[in-house]
Amino acid sequence: MARQVIVPLDQSHVAECAVPYARALARRMNAPLVLLSVVEPSGNLPEPPIEEDLPPIEEPPSGPAGVRYSASLPIGFNPGLPEFDESQIDELTEQLNETEQYLSYVGDSITDVHVEKMVVYGNPVDQIIRAGEAMNGIGEDSPVYVIASHGRSGLGRVLLGSVALKVAERATSPMLMIRALRSPVPSADEISLNRIMIALDGSDFSESVVEPARHVFGRDGTEIHLMTSVDMERSWVTGEPQEKDSEGRTARDNAEQYIAGIADRMKARGLTVTWDVVEGDPAERINSVAADVQADVIALATHGRSGLRRLAIGSVAEEVLHKSTRPMFLVRPESTHGVRD
């Protein structure tokens, strides 16, 4: 079974910027495109039951013949719950119907991939995560989130406590984060996902992005560019490295051996792979190398929960996210190694 591509939408222009990228990815992977929208509790509507009290998620029912959509009942919503009176049920039903009509409007323009729509009720982060978990398979069959963010200043708001950050912190599935910078938004036919730059730092942690990136993007014509950055102290007179190990090797020598080894393993699996070892500030060099090789996507491993904040606030990942105009493919190592926070 092909993995699903999940696009959370909130009826905003920013969120809709992710749609053509998700469409291009779903077409590339021959995967279903799931348009997901969350109706939030507000005003007259009570909070949904706590997670432990919710029934298991079932497969969405099939639509009528010739209809490309399938839709589940709202996750966590049961009209028979005593917490809802008749007026609240009417209000919620109206909101759910309006949201479904919006998703149908978006989906009607997509004819080249199978589209499913899902309208859910509750906390956006909880329900986006729960929907992804319901679709989760093993290895290659786990879904991919495609989420759009604001531009430079807006992205700061997105990263600091918003839905996108919280989904990235908790999701066990990869995320493709799209920068909503370009106007007009490119169409799916104008989007290329063929050249993927993977940033590594020599750790097993950073390497956990390699296999998910290969599974998601590794099709005929894909080019993988591996890069790492080293901090080198050089003589201001000769320009020669000042520090060498017991075998006379510099940090650059060791980095080149390391990244060439990963490239060779990927080439053995039929991929086209190039690589770079550069010197300087990691975030700046990640963005500059991505520009030099004209990467379509930058791929990085991120920590979960508290770890993502360590990476995001004042460090490499935050700087890359803020400065890059390219989509970023983010993977939690926990999703591939089973490590928990």
Rosetta blueprint (number, residue, H / E / L):
1 M L
2 A L
3 R L
4 Q L
5 V E
6 I E
7 V E
8 P E
9 L L
10 D L
11 Q L
12 S L
13 H H
14 V H
15 A H
16 E H
17 C L
18 A H
19 V H
20 P H
21 Y H
22 A H
23 R H
24 A H
25 L H
26 A H
27 R H
28 R H
29 M H
30 N L
31 A L
32 P L
33 L E
34 V E
35 L E
36 L E
37 S E
38 V E
39 V E
40 E L
41 P L
42 S L
43 G L
44 N L
45 L L
46 P L
47 E L
48 P L
49 P L
50 I L
51 E H
52 E H
53 D H
54 L L
55 P L
56 P L
57 I L
58 E L
59 E L
60 P L
61 P L
62 S E
63 G L
64 P L
65 A L
66 G L
67 V L
68 R L
69 Y L
70 S E
71 A L
72 S L
73 L L
74 P L
75 I L
76 G L
77 F L
78 N L
79 P L
80 G L
81 L L
82 P L
83 E L
84 F L
85 D L
86 E H
87 S H
88 Q H
89 I H
90 D H
91 E H
92 L H
93 T H
94 E H
95 Q H
96 L H
97 N H
98 E H
99 T H
100 E H
101 Q H
102 Y H
103 L H
104 S H
105 Y H
106 V H
107 G H
108 D L
109 S L
110 I L
111 T L
112 D L
113 V L
114 H L
115 V E
116 E E
117 K E
118 M E
119 V E
120 V E
121 Y E
122 G L
123 N L
124 P H
125 V H
126 D H
127 Q H
128 I H
129 I H
130 R H
131 A H
132 G H
133 E H
134 A H
135 M H
136 N L
137 G L
138 I L
139 G H
140 E H
141 D H
142 S L
143 P L
144 V E
145 Y E
146 V E
147 I E
148 A E
149 S E
150 H L
151 G L
152 R H
153 S H
154 G H
155 L H
156 G H
157 R H
158 V H
159 L H
160 L L
161 G L
162 S L
163 V H
164 A H
165 L H
166 K H
167 V H
168 A H
169 E H
170 R H
171 A L
172 T L
173 S L
174 P L
175 M E
176 L E
177 M E
178 I E
179 R E
180 A L
181 L L
182 R L
183 S L
184 P L
185 V L
186 P L
187 S L
188 A H
189 D H
190 E H
191 I L
192 S L
193 L L
194 N L
195 R E
196 I E
197 M E
198 I E
199 A E
200 L L
201 D L
202 G L
203 S L
204 D H
205 F H
206 S H
207 E H
208 S L
209 V L
210 V H
211 E H
212 P H
213 A H
214 R H
215 H H
216 V H
217 F H
218 G L
219 R L
220 D L
221 G L
222 T L
223 E E
224 I E
225 H E
226 L E
227 M E
228 T E
229 S E
230 V E
231 D L
232 M L
233 E L
234 R E
235 S L
236 W L
237 V L
238 T L
239 G L
240 E L
241 P E
242 Q L
243 E L
244 K L
245 D L
246 S L
247 E L
248 G L
249 R L
250 T L
251 A H
252 R H
253 D H
254 N H
255 A H
256 E H
257 Q H
258 Y H
259 I H
260 A H
261 G H
262 I H
263 A H
264 D H
265 R H
266 M H
267 K H
268 A L
269 R L
270 G L
271 L L
272 T E
273 V E
274 T E
275 W E
276 D E
277 V E
278 V E
279 E E
280 G L
281 D L
282 P H
283 A H
284 E H
285 R H
286 I H
287 N H
288 S H
289 V H
290 A H
291 A H
292 D H
293 V L
294 Q L
295 A L
296 D L
297 V E
298 I E
299 A E
300 L E
301 A E
302 T L
303 H L
304 G L
305 R H
306 S H
307 G H
308 L H
309 R H
310 R H
311 L H
312 A H
313 I L
314 G L
315 S L
316 V H
317 A H
318 E H
319 E H
320 V H
321 L H
322 H H
323 K H
324 S L
325 T L
326 R L
327 P L
328 M E
329 F E
330 L E
331 V E
332 R L
333 P L
334 E H
335 S H
336 T H
337 H H
338 G L
339 V L
340 R L
341 D L
